[in-house]
Amino acid sequence: MVLIGCILGGLSLSQIWGLFGAANQLLAGLALMAVCAWLGNIGKNNKMFYIPMVFMLCATLCSLVITIFKKLNGGLAAWGDWFQLIFAIAMVVLAIILVIEGFQTIFSKKAKKA
């Protein structure tokens, strides 16, 4: 998939590697959130996931936002820059939607139990 993205975006592997890593870490944070929501839903203790989940999501989203600002301030001369910008914005928007849904699921279950 990375090679297909490089070919479509006219990028070298080193240019897209940062976004690939961010997508990978974002998936890890979302997976922690999914497991946390599932454990909370079945009534198990899920507090052990809070710190790693928040850290992974915050670090990855901050990295993506920094990438977006760098692309916007550095100029968008080539198609590869536009590709990276659009891909980073899409990941941030979709991640924020999923984080809001996940946090609502996690904390609505706790409110129902109390």
C-alpha positions in Angstrom: 0.0 0.0 0.0 2.9 2.4 0.8 4.4 1.7 -2.7 1.0 2.3 -4.4 0.7 5.6 -2.4 4.2 6.6 -3.5 3.4 5.9 -7.1 0.1 7.7 -7.1 1.5 10.6 -5.2 4.7 10.9 -7.2 6.6 10.6 -3.9 9.7 8.7 -2.8 9.4 6.3 0.1 11.2 8.6 2.4 8.6 11.4 1.8 5.6 9.3 2.6 7.1 7.3 5.5 6.2 10.0 8.1 2.5 9.8 7.2 2.6 6.0 7.1 4.1 6.0 10.6 1.5 8.5 11.8 -1.3 6.3 10.3 0.2 3.2 12.0 0.4 5.0 15.4 -3.1 6.4 15.0 -4.4 2.9 14.4 -2.7 1.8 17.6 -4.4 4.6 19.6 -7.8 3.8 18.0 -7.3 0.2 18.8 -6.6 1.0 22.4 -9.8 3.1 22.5 -11.8 0.3 20.9 -10.6 -2.3 23.5 -11.2 0.3 26.3 -14.8 0.8 25.1 -15.4 -2.9 24.7 -14.1 -3.7 28.2 -16.2 -0.9 29.7 -19.2 -2.2 27.8 -19.0 -5.7 29.2 -18.4 -4.4 32.7 -14.6 -5.1 33.0 -12.0 -2.7 34.4 -10.7 -0.5 31.5 -8.8 2.2 33.4 -5.4 0.7 32.5 -6.0 1.8 28.9 -6.6 5.5 29.6 -3.0 6.8 29.8 -1.6 4.9 26.8 -4.7 5.6 24.8 -4.6 9.4 25.4 -0.9 9.5 24.9 -1.0 7.7 21.6 -3.9 9.8 20.3 -2.4 13.1 21.4 1.1 12.4 20.1 -0.1 11.2 16.8 -2.7 14.0 16.3 -0.1 16.6 17.2 2.4 15.1 14.7 -0.3 15.2 12.0 -1.2 18.8 12.8 2.5 19.8 12.7 2.8 18.1 9.3 -0.2 20.0 8.1 1.2 23.4 9.2 4.6 22.6 7.7 3.0 21.7 4.4 0.9 24.9 4.4 3.8 27.2 5.4 6.4 25.5 3.2 4.5 25.9 0.0 2.7 23.3 -2.1 4.8 23.2 -5.2 4.5 19.6 -6.3 1.6 17.1 -6.4 3.3 15.1 -3.7 3.0 18.0 -1.2 -0.7 18.3 -2.0 -1.1 14.5 -1.6 0.6 14.6 1.8 -1.5 17.6 2.9 -4.8 16.1 1.9 -3.9 12.7 3.4 -2.9 14.3 6.7 -6.0 16.4 6.9 -8.2 13.4 6.1 -6.5 11.4 8.9 -7.0 14.2 11.5 -10.6 14.7 10.6 -11.5 11.0 10.6 -9.5 10.4 13.8 -11.3 13.3 15.6 -14.7 11.9 14.6 -13.7 8.4 15.9 -12.2 9.8 19.1 -15.4 11.7 19.9 -17.5 8.6 19.2 -15.2 6.4 21.3 -15.1 8.8 24.2 -18.9 9.1 24.2 -19.1 5.3 24.2 -16.6 4.9 27.0 -18.1 7.6 29.3 -21.7 7.0 28.5 -21.4 3.4 29.8 -19.9 4.7 33.1 -22.7 7.2 33.5 -25.3 4.5 33.0 -23.6 2.3 35.7 -23.6 5.1 38.3 
